[in-house]
Amino acid sequence: MQRVAHLALLYDAEVQNGGHSQYFLNSAGRRWRETLDALTVLGAERQGAILAAAAARVKAYSLPEIDTRYRRPVLARASPLGDLDRAWYDVEPTINDLLQRYLDGHFSDFIEIVDDVQR
């Protein structure tokens, strides 16, 4: 249960921060297949389709090099993933919305409510 949320949250955070290029350049991108499964569990089919398309492009094209002075990707303006980033931002419900639903549906798997406090 928590692994699904963990992978989806990492994917969402990386794409929010720097697009799919950042996701694949960072270590989270190594788990894209597992993340794709997690998105399916969440009901994020559209985001999953975008992730699958991004992965196919990453295989077909090489991503830009890392600028080690700043430890940031030097992303070309004409990134082969730019259109997928834009499509991802337009998807509703967002991954955040779907994660909230997932938490609501599996609350006890994430949070334990303790009624009495040990003193």
Phi, psi and omega in degrees: 000308183290329179297321177302310181296319181301310182294318180294320179294318177299315179300310181301314182296317180294316181291321177299323186277327184201018177080181181294331177300315179296318179304312183283334177285330179272167186297333180302327181296341177292342181257028186298324180294316178294324177294321177300318176296319179297319179297324177296316178300321180287343185088021181264059184297319181293317176295323177297320178296322178293316178299317180297319178295320178297317179298320179296320178291323179299323178292325184279328182239154173270142178281161178299160178288162175270132174276103187289343177296322183247356181056035180236150177290139172269099186265127178293146178299329180262050180301139178292356182248359185302318180293328178288324175300313180297319179296320181299318181295337182273350185287133172234139356289155180286166176299322177301316177300316181291325176295323178296316177298318180297315177298314179301322181280343183228034188310312184291343176281346182249323189229133176253122177270122180252120184283319182246143183262132176284131180245000000 
